[in-house]
């Protein structure tokens, strides 16, 4: 750590716009809003049918006074929204009256659990059950009655300060893939649409039983007008996840019952590996499951045995034109629940813990024998412990003509502690281990500390410092990062510095490149034109990012400048963005087989064009085009998606990633074509398919999933996977035809033993 401390001296965090900062400290601080939950008492609990005519609702106080967040912050809403809250010994009930003068304008969106609500009519709420002003549970629905839920950590900002969805990495601040056990029903009439929500207390975590004070806020989307309203005012540069601006929910009590659920599964699997000579159809089966134990109201132990993820959606195939590995997000439920607790590092750039390193190797699943996770709060401190044991994995080696071990029996451990303070401030530490349980000399350790400092509403400073320990490594094993983020209604300014030593090696993390220094900065101005009804915002901006090695050699840089134009309907386009780019190669780089770019420095100019139509419309298009210099040649291509939605039942999209690269050493075309579709019979019964073709591998992959869901994402899954090869033996070395086929039937059931 001495080397790390020496590096801290020359690093200075800039002071940003002092006068604006003082003004921003008071922004959004009006009279604090309070909501009161009414006891159901002797009355019957509401019948969950979406029709809010039960006697119990009449006993609850009306929560109203919503104001716009978009399009005009603080302006009265165009349509009235009323909310009432009830409770009994088992659950919290939320009723929402979403009045609408013309219900025919309702945009339903997709009828599937956790489908995006950004471009639909929707009602959402956030519950800050610890009143820590940083974390919360989000619940939402649409007029179609879907279940939309997730966990917010760090007010929706990632470990490095950027707001991200959890699917993008363990550093994200919103975990959409958390699935709680709750119920919702909706209805529509001539006056609008209505939502009736029941959230069992056993689904939530809170300090202790008895009288409660929670943070709460509500949001409503009216997509036909691209309007979002909120109960507690939120500046437009933030969103519902800004928990520090939420109101308070009081007047109710929660039980002291402890959670105890068992979720077993049974699975049948029939498959054949056609790529292995002499293979035949194999029949297999498995049983396993998870157990959730509430040690108290705020501390939960999760256990998993013979863990299986057969129901998880396949990864999107990506085009890679860089020298570095691509990032693929975590999608497995066991690792996604409370994942924000373990998030330390720079998302997708230097994550100290990345759960995809557990149970996956070379694209194959490594058997997980079992694991345990303990998360929650102890004395106000957030704690997280994770331990997983995997079994060895052997794969067929074509050169040897037999199976060869690629992964040994391995134990993975993570310890995470952090303390949160007022105004987004926190400090914590992380320890990660990978140990070969067959050979104690084969291990890797990662340890780090991180912190965040909030200054007023506008400025947030982030930092982390970490080291690793690997046998037979004698050099420096450290990494560090400092970042700042300044956000007001009109300005968004970020700056950061990261340094990764040559021997820094977080094996259970994600580190696509090593031995570098990196600096970045971005300045964006948001300009509104209130007098222009059809135009929402102009966003001119510039950004710079550069990597150097430790000798000062520039490995890559990009200076970007353009302007975004966003219209009232949600349509968007940019003037062609101008990029000044550079790539420095210390040694030759084989970008494709037989095409080797010589060592040297390559400076270029390229253009990018981004646009999208109204994503709430039945037919929509996201269009991205890139063209310009690339190493010692040129590149032209697109990464675009055409989507179609039929009512609230059927959604499909066609994505094309296609690039034509011309270099002095040779030319090549790389492309991925992906077709996705989903048909929802009900909010809990769906058929979903993904078809993907990669022209370089000449592989065509299919993933078809049927789901009949019960609570918390459990239920019946039928999954079919197929991989076909369309290439020639001369070019790919693989015979044309099927490579792998698999049919899986899996059933999971959650049993609530206590709570």
URLIN-V279777 format. One record per residue. SS is DSSP state (h for helix, s for strand, l for the rest). PSI is psi in whole degrees, 0 to 359 (* if undefined). Layout:
BEGIN
((SS	PSI) (SS	PSI))
END
This chain:
BEGIN
((l	345) (h	320) (h	321) (h	315) (h	325) (h	328) (h	341) (h	336) (l	305) (l	0) (l	123) (l	129) (l	120) (l	148) (l	126) (l	119) (l	73) (h	318) (h	320) (h	324) (h	317) (h	317) (h	323) (h	338) (l	335) (l	0) (l	134) (l	5) (l	86) (l	193) (l	128) (l	133) (l	142) (s	138) (s	149) (s	130) (l	139) (s	139) (s	136) (l	324) (l	234) (l	348) (l	161) (l	142) (l	150) (l	142) (l	122) (l	83) (l	4) (l	355) (l	112) (l	62) (l	11) (l	150) (h	327) (h	324) (h	331) (h	341) (l	351) (l	146) (l	146) (l	129) (s	113) (l	205) (l	27) (l	148) (s	160) (s	141) (s	321) (s	143) (l	336) (l	105) (l	127) (l	350) (l	150) (s	149) (l	158) (l	337) (l	145) (l	142) (s	133) (s	142) (s	141) (s	148) (s	132) (s	165) (s	154) (l	197) (l	346) (l	329) (s	166) (s	137) (s	132) (s	126) (s	135) (s	124) (s	103) (s	85) (s	146) (l	127) (l	332) (l	89) (h	344) (h	347) (h	1) (l	134) (l	113) (l	321) (l	196) (l	136) (l	78) (l	142) (l	134) (l	16) (l	150) (l	138) (l	9) (l	329) (l	36) (l	166) (l	139) (s	158) (s	131) (s	153) (s	153) (s	136) (s	116) (s	85) (l	340) (l	356) (l	40) (l	357) (l	21) (l	332) (l	159) (s	170) (s	134) (s	133) (s	140) (s	167) (s	171) (l	173) (l	339) (l	351) (l	28) (l	160) (l	118) (s	119) (s	162) (s	172) (s	135) (s	130) (s	149) (s	38) (s	33) (s	5) (s	144) (l	174) (l	332) (l	4) (l	348) (l	139) (s	129) (l	155) (s	147) (h	335) (h	338) (h	356) (l	165) (l	346) (l	359) (l	158) (s	354) (s	119) (s	89) (l	335) (l	359) (l	128) (l	109) (l	167) (l	107) (s	175) (s	152) (s	147) (s	146) (s	162) (s	163) (s	139) (s	195) (l	345) (l	355) (s	208) (s	158) (s	148) (s	136) (s	118) (s	135) (s	119) (s	107) (s	142) (h	333) (h	342) (h	336) (l	165) (l	134) (l	165) (l	310) (l	167) (l	167) (s	198) (s	140) (s	151) (s	109) (s	153) (s	145) (s	145) (s	159) (s	151) (s	149) (s	133) (s	131) (s	93) (h	330) (h	331) (h	3) (l	47) (s	136) (s	130) (s	154) (s	156) (l	304) (l	124) (l	137) (l	127) (l	147) (l	341) (l	349) (l	183) (l	194) (l	335) (l	353) (l	78) (h	332) (h	344) (h	6) (l	161) (s	195) (s	143) (s	122) (s	185) (s	18) (s	165) (s	149) (s	147) (l	164) (l	15) (l	144) (l	142) (l	138) (s	100) (s	147) (s	129) (s	85) (s	162) (s	156) (s	140) (s	139) (s	140) (s	127) (s	129) (s	165) (s	132) (s	93) (l	337) (l	345) (l	121) (l	135) (l	11) (l	159) (l	172) (l	133) (s	136) (s	134) (s	166) (s	163) (s	154) (s	153) (s	199) (s	182) (s	152) (s	134) (s	123) (s	121) (s	104) (l	327) (l	193) (l	340) (l	358) (s	123) (s	135) (s	124) (s	131) (s	143) (s	140) (s	132) (s	54) (s	137) (l	144) (l	37) (l	331) (l	356) (l	139) (l	145) (l	160) (l	150) (l	132) (l	137) (l	154) (l	131) (l	114) (l	14) (l	179) (l	5) (l	155) (l	150) (l	158) (l	130) (l	128) (l	156) (l	136) (l	358) (l	128) (h	317) (h	322) (h	344) (h	330) (l	127) (l	25) (h	330) (h	335) (h	325) (h	10) (l	113) (l	135) (s	195) (s	114) (l	129) (l	3) (l	318) (s	74) (s	124) (l	333) (l	126) (l	109) (h	343) (h	350) (h	349) (l	123) (l	7) (s	139) (s	124) (l	37) (l	359) (s	153) (s	132) (l	126) (l	129) (s	113) (s	320) (s	168) (s	167) (s	144) (s	129) (s	120) (s	153) (s	202) (s	139) (s	114) (l	34) (l	352) (s	134) (s	130) (s	148) (s	128) (s	132) (s	133) (s	128) (s	135) (s	125) (s	156) (l	159) (l	155) (s	132) (s	138) (s	156) (s	128) (s	115) (l	324) (l	319) (l	335) (l	20) (s	173) (s	143) (s	143) (s	130) (s	339) (s	130) (l	175) (l	124) (s	143) (s	133) (s	133) (s	144) (s	134) (s	128) (s	129) (s	136) (s	150) (s	131) (s	144) (l	183) (l	156) (l	51) (l	10) (l	139) (s	162) (s	141) (s	182) (s	161) (s	142) (s	129) (s	138) (s	146) (s	121) (s	125) (s	111) (l	353) (l	347) (l	102) (l	347) (l	353) (l	101) (s	166) (s	133) (s	141) (s	134) (s	146) (s	163) (s	149) (s	160) (s	161) (s	139) (s	120) (s	129) (s	110) (l	202) (l	343) (l	320) (s	131) (s	129) (s	135) (s	148) (s	149) (s	149) (s	134) (s	158) (s	161) (s	160) (s	120) (s	134) (l	143) (l	22) (l	118) (l	353) (l	186) (l	133) (l	75) (s	158) (s	149) (s	156) (s	138) (s	136) (s	154) (s	146) (s	125) (s	117) (s	122) (l	184) (l	328) (l	337) (s	140) (s	111) (s	129) (s	152) (s	148) (s	162) (s	136) (s	143) (s	128) (s	122) (l	170) (l	331) (l	1) (l	125) (l	77) (l	90) (l	336) (l	25) (l	194) (s	114) (l	91) (l	336) (l	155) (l	173) (l	69) (s	163) (s	140) (s	136) (s	148) (s	156) (s	150) (s	136) (s	124) (s	137) (s	124) (s	120) (s	126) (s	152) (l	83) (l	332) (l	351) (l	105) (l	332) (l	356) (s	134) (s	305) (s	142) (s	132) (s	79) (s	143) (s	160) (s	150) (s	156) (s	137) (s	134) (s	143) (s	136) (s	153) (l	183) (l	356) (l	357) (l	1) (l	130) (s	116) (s	327) (s	150) (s	159) (s	131) (s	121) (s	140) (s	136) (s	186) (s	137) (s	141) (s	117) (s	131) (s	167) (l	330) (l	350) (l	353) (l	152) (s	144) (s	164) (s	148) (l	146) (l	117) (s	139) (s	126) (s	128) (s	117) (s	158) (s	142) (s	128) (s	125) (s	120) (l	339) (l	161) (l	151) (s	120) (s	100) (s	328) (s	163) (l	121) (l	356) (s	103) (s	122) (s	126) (l	159) (l	149) (s	181) (s	132) (s	118) (s	133) (s	170) (s	133) (s	167) (s	148) (s	143) (s	129) (s	137) (s	162) (s	149) (l	186) (l	110) (l	349) (l	348) (l	156) (l	323) (s	127) (s	159) (s	131) (s	118) (s	122) (s	127) (s	135) (s	138) (s	142) (s	196) (s	148) (s	111) (l	239) (l	27) (s	218) (s	163) (s	138) (s	133) (s	182) (s	153) (s	91) (s	155) (s	128) (s	126) (s	147) (s	137) (s	128) (s	109) (l	227) (l	15) (l	314) (s	131) (s	135) (s	154) (s	148) (s	119) (s	133) (s	120) (s	114) (s	128) (s	132) (s	114) (s	128) (s	117) (s	163) (l	330) (l	353) (s	166) (s	153) (s	157) (s	131) (s	138) (s	153) (s	130) (s	124) (s	129) (s	124) (s	146) (s	150) (s	131) (s	125) (s	115) (s	320) (s	174) (l	343) (l	3) (s	122) (s	159) (s	126) (s	139) (s	147) (s	123) (s	129) (s	136) (s	132) (s	119) (l	339) (l	314) (l	342) (l	37) (s	141) (s	116) (s	142) (s	137) (s	114) (s	128) (s	133) (s	130) (s	134) (s	95) (s	149) (l	213) (h	150) (h	36) (h	7) (l	173) (s	205) (s	132) (s	135) (s	121) (s	132) (s	127) (s	137) (s	135) (s	118) (s	142) (s	126) (l	7) (l	172) (l	149) (h	324) (h	321) (h	315) (h	342) (l	12) (l	134) (l	143) (l	142) (s	189) (s	142) (s	322) (s	137) (s	143) (s	137) (s	127) (s	135) (s	123) (s	137) (s	128) (s	148) (s	132) (s	128) (s	121) (s	100) (s	326) (s	165) (l	*))
END
